[in-house]
Amino acid sequence: MDYSAYEFLTVEVSQRVATVTLNRPEARNAVTSAMHHEIEQIWLDLAEDREVNAILLTGAGDTFSIGGDVLSRVRPTKPKGRGGRRIFMADGRRVIENLLDVEQPIVAAINGDALGFAANIALLCDITVAAETAKLADTHVALGAVAGDGGAVIWPLLIGPNRAKEFLMLGDTITGADAARIGLVNYALPAAQVVPKARELAQRLADGPTWAIRWSKLAVNKWLKQQANLIMDAGLAYEAVSLMAKDHQEALQALREKRKPNFVRVAK
């Protein structure tokens, strides 16, 4: 399989393990619409690659990804990504569906901060290894947006509805160490050990009984996909509406001006 056409992802295959790296280190791997499209597509290509028995997902530099490059929404972008609100729901749903449909096991090496969309992609992987000091959060609400692109699916399944709602509604961060303590991630290690540990796990999976591993994963993912099917459409619809609200516009303006946003207070 030729992965050279990918601009914002690098893919290296060795010993039946494909290492996929989110590769915009100069922007802390912030996800533009074009990069979002590549993240959507990569799972389809990996699923068809007969040389790949396991996948390792990580970020370039010292950050996994700070999530969506929200300021790029108001700047021209390359035509490679479809982008735009007309297909917002389709793209948001498709990237989660494609990830959950991959038969090969996926290990996320959360080598640094993972926020927003990126945190949710990492948590939807099959095994997660996080740096102890990495910050994880679904930061949608902090930007005046609904946590609709996977957070409402995976956080409650990992840590329960009430604890998940606290993080989703407040947008608070949690360290990798605390995330492991409450079951949000599998492992928390010093940063230098994250990728080696993730690679060790991915190699064990790649060398194991292929179909027993894949079908065990797919059996559990039936549960995840059921939840995604139940939640995603409503979450993405609410998110799309919230992106047109004054709070989101104020959050973007505050981000550009490097100040605290002044959100609308609903009258009693």
C-alpha positions as CSV (number, residue, x, y, z in Angstrom):
1,M,0.0,0.0,0.0
2,D,1.3,3.4,-0.9
3,Y,0.7,6.1,1.7
4,S,2.8,8.8,0.1
5,A,-0.2,10.9,-1.0
6,Y,-0.9,11.8,2.7
7,E,0.2,15.3,3.5
8,F,-0.5,15.6,7.2
9,L,0.0,12.0,8.2
10,T,3.0,9.8,8.0
11,V,2.7,6.0,7.8
12,E,5.6,3.6,8.3
13,V,5.1,-0.2,8.1
14,S,7.6,-2.5,9.8
15,Q,7.1,-6.0,11.1
16,R,3.4,-5.9,10.3
17,V,2.9,-2.8,12.5
18,A,1.8,0.5,10.8
19,T,2.9,3.6,12.7
20,V,0.6,6.5,11.9
21,T,1.8,9.9,13.0
22,L,-0.2,13.0,13.1
23,N,2.3,15.3,11.4
24,R,1.8,19.1,11.9
25,P,4.3,19.5,14.7
26,E,4.7,23.3,14.0
27,A,1.0,23.6,14.9
28,R,1.0,21.0,17.7
29,N,-0.7,18.7,15.3
30,A,-3.8,20.8,15.2
31,V,-6.4,19.3,12.8
32,T,-7.5,21.3,9.8
33,S,-10.3,20.2,7.5
34,A,-7.8,18.7,5.1
35,M,-6.1,16.8,7.9
36,H,-9.5,15.7,9.2
37,H,-10.3,14.2,5.8
38,E,-7.0,12.3,5.8
39,I,-7.8,10.9,9.3
40,E,-11.1,9.8,7.9
41,Q,-9.5,8.1,4.9
42,I,-6.5,6.5,6.6
43,W,-8.6,3.8,8.3
44,L,-10.0,2.6,5.0
45,D,-6.5,2.3,3.5
46,L,-5.1,0.5,6.6
47,A,-8.0,-1.9,6.7
48,E,-7.2,-3.0,3.1
49,D,-3.4,-3.3,3.7
50,R,-2.6,-7.0,4.0
51,E,0.9,-6.2,5.3
52,V,-0.6,-4.6,8.4
53,N,-1.6,-6.7,11.4
54,A,-1.6,-3.9,14.0
55,I,-1.6,-0.1,14.1
56,L,0.1,2.4,16.3
57,L,-1.3,6.0,16.3
58,T,0.8,8.9,17.7
59,G,1.7,12.5,17.2
60,A,4.8,14.2,15.9
61,G,6.9,16.1,18.4
62,D,5.9,16.3,22.1
63,T,2.1,16.7,21.5
64,F,-0.4,14.1,20.3
65,S,-2.7,16.8,19.0
66,I,-4.4,19.9,20.4
67,G,-7.5,19.0,18.4
68,G,-9.3,21.0,15.7
69,D,-7.5,24.0,14.2
70,V,-10.5,26.2,14.9
71,L,-9.0,29.4,13.6
72,S,-8.5,27.7,10.2
73,R,-12.3,27.8,9.9
74,V,-12.1,31.5,9.1
75,R,-9.1,31.2,6.8
76,P,-9.0,29.8,3.3
77,T,-7.9,26.1,3.3
78,K,-6.7,23.8,0.6
79,P,-9.4,22.1,-1.4
80,K,-8.2,18.6,-0.4
81,G,-10.5,18.4,2.6
82,R,-14.2,18.6,1.9
83,G,-14.9,20.9,5.0
84,G,-17.9,23.1,5.3
85,R,-21.1,22.8,7.4
86,R,-23.0,21.1,4.5
87,I,-21.1,17.9,5.0
88,F,-20.1,18.5,8.7
89,M,-22.3,15.7,10.0
90,A,-21.4,13.2,7.4
91,D,-17.6,13.7,7.9
92,G,-18.0,13.7,11.7
93,R,-19.9,10.4,11.6
94,R,-17.7,8.8,9.0
95,V,-14.4,9.3,10.7
96,I,-15.7,7.5,13.8
97,E,-17.3,4.7,11.8
98,N,-14.2,4.2,9.8
99,L,-12.1,4.0,12.9
100,L,-14.4,1.5,14.6
101,D,-14.6,-0.7,11.5
102,V,-10.9,-1.3,11.2
103,E,-10.3,-5.0,11.9
104,Q,-6.6,-4.6,12.9
105,P,-6.1,-3.6,16.6
106,I,-5.1,0.0,17.2
107,V,-2.8,1.2,20.0
108,A,-2.8,4.9,20.7
109,A,0.5,6.4,22.0
110,I,-0.7,9.6,23.6
111,N,2.8,11.1,23.8
112,G,1.6,14.6,24.8
113,D,-1.5,16.7,25.1
114,A,-4.6,15.3,23.4
115,L,-7.5,17.7,23.2
116,G,-10.9,17.9,21.6
117,F,-11.4,15.8,18.5
118,A,-7.9,14.3,18.9
119,A,-8.6,13.1,22.5
120,N,-11.7,11.4,21.3
121,I,-9.9,9.7,18.4
122,A,-7.2,8.4,20.8
123,L,-9.7,7.1,23.3
124,L,-11.7,5.3,20.6
125,C,-8.5,3.2,19.9
126,D,-8.3,-0.3,21.3
127,I,-5.5,0.3,23.8
128,T,-4.3,3.6,25.1
129,V,-0.8,4.5,26.5
130,A,-0.5,8.1,27.8
131,A,2.3,10.2,29.1
132,E,1.8,10.8,32.8
133,T,2.0,14.6,32.3
134,A,-0.1,14.7,29.1
135,K,-3.3,16.7,29.3
136,L,-6.5,15.1,28.0
137,A,-9.8,16.9,27.5
138,D,-12.8,17.3,25.3
139,T,-12.5,21.1,24.9
140,H,-15.6,21.7,22.8
141,V,-17.6,23.4,25.5
142,A,-14.8,25.8,26.2
143,L,-15.2,27.0,22.6
144,G,-19.0,27.3,22.9
145,A,-19.6,24.1,21.0
146,V,-21.3,20.9,21.8
147,A,-19.1,17.8,22.5
148,G,-20.6,16.0,19.5
149,D,-17.8,14.4,17.5
150,G,-17.2,11.3,19.6
151,G,-16.8,12.6,23.2
152,A,-20.4,11.9,24.1
153,V,-19.9,8.3,22.8
154,I,-16.6,7.2,24.4
155,W,-16.1,9.1,27.6
156,P,-19.3,7.7,29.3
157,L,-18.4,4.2,28.2
158,L,-14.9,4.5,29.8
159,I,-15.7,6.3,33.0
160,G,-19.4,6.4,33.5
161,P,-22.1,9.0,32.6
162,N,-21.8,11.4,35.5
163,R,-18.1,11.6,35.6
164,A,-18.1,11.9,31.8
165,K,-20.6,14.7,31.9
166,E,-18.5,16.6,34.3
167,F,-15.5,16.6,31.9
168,L,-17.7,17.2,28.8
169,M,-19.7,20.1,30.3
170,L,-16.8,21.8,31.9
171,G,-14.1,21.0,29.3
172,D,-11.6,20.4,32.2
173,T,-8.3,18.6,31.5
174,I,-7.1,15.5,33.2
175,T,-3.5,14.3,33.3
176,G,-2.5,11.0,31.8
177,A,-1.7,9.7,35.3
178,D,-5.1,10.6,36.6
179,A,-6.7,9.3,33.4
180,A,-5.2,5.9,34.0
181,R,-6.3,5.9,37.7
182,I,-10.0,6.3,36.7
183,G,-9.8,4.0,33.7
184,L,-9.9,6.6,30.9
185,V,-6.7,5.2,29.5
186,N,-5.0,1.8,29.9
187,Y,-1.5,3.0,30.9
188,A,0.3,6.1,32.1
189,L,4.1,6.3,31.8
190,P,6.9,8.8,31.7
191,A,6.8,10.5,28.3
192,A,9.9,8.8,27.0
193,Q,8.4,5.3,27.6
194,V,5.0,5.9,25.9
195,V,5.9,5.1,22.3
196,P,8.1,2.1,23.2
197,K,5.4,0.6,25.4
198,A,2.7,1.2,22.7
199,R,5.0,-0.3,20.1
200,E,5.6,-3.3,22.3
201,L,1.8,-3.9,22.6
202,A,1.3,-3.3,18.9
203,Q,4.0,-5.8,18.1
204,R,2.5,-8.4,20.4
205,L,-0.8,-7.9,18.7
206,A,0.7,-8.1,15.2
207,D,2.5,-11.4,16.1
208,G,-0.5,-13.0,17.8
209,P,-3.3,-15.1,16.3
210,T,-4.7,-12.7,13.7
211,W,-8.3,-13.8,13.4
212,A,-8.8,-14.5,17.1
213,I,-7.5,-11.0,17.9
214,R,-9.5,-9.2,15.2
215,W,-12.8,-10.9,15.8
216,S,-12.5,-10.4,19.6
217,K,-12.0,-6.7,18.8
218,L,-15.0,-6.6,16.4
219,A,-17.2,-8.4,19.0
220,V,-16.5,-5.7,21.6
221,N,-16.8,-2.9,18.9
222,K,-20.4,-4.0,18.2
223,W,-21.2,-2.4,21.6
224,L,-19.2,0.7,20.7
225,K,-20.8,1.0,17.3
226,Q,-24.3,0.6,18.9
227,Q,-23.5,3.5,21.2
228,A,-22.1,5.6,18.3
229,N,-25.2,4.9,16.2
230,L,-27.4,5.9,19.1
231,I,-25.5,9.2,19.9
232,M,-23.6,10.5,17.0
233,D,-26.3,12.0,14.8
234,A,-27.9,13.9,17.7
235,G,-24.5,15.0,19.0
236,L,-23.3,16.2,15.6
237,A,-26.6,18.0,14.9
238,Y,-26.4,19.9,18.2
239,E,-22.7,20.7,17.6
240,A,-23.5,22.0,14.1
241,V,-26.2,24.3,15.6
242,S,-23.8,25.5,18.4
243,L,-21.2,26.4,15.8
244,M,-23.6,29.1,14.5
245,A,-24.4,30.5,18.0
246,K,-23.0,33.7,19.5
247,D,-21.0,31.8,22.2
248,H,-18.9,30.0,19.6
249,Q,-18.2,33.2,17.6
250,E,-17.3,34.9,20.9
251,A,-15.0,32.0,21.8
252,L,-13.2,32.3,18.4
253,Q,-12.9,36.0,18.8
254,A,-11.5,35.7,22.3
255,L,-9.0,33.1,21.0
256,R,-7.8,35.4,18.3
257,E,-7.5,38.3,20.8
258,K,-5.9,36.0,23.5
259,R,-8.5,36.9,26.2
260,K,-11.1,35.1,28.2
261,P,-14.5,34.7,26.4
262,N,-17.5,36.5,27.6
263,F,-20.3,34.0,27.0
264,V,-24.0,34.9,26.8
265,R,-25.9,34.5,30.0
266,V,-29.3,33.1,29.6
267,A,-31.9,35.2,31.4
268,K,-34.0,33.4,34.0
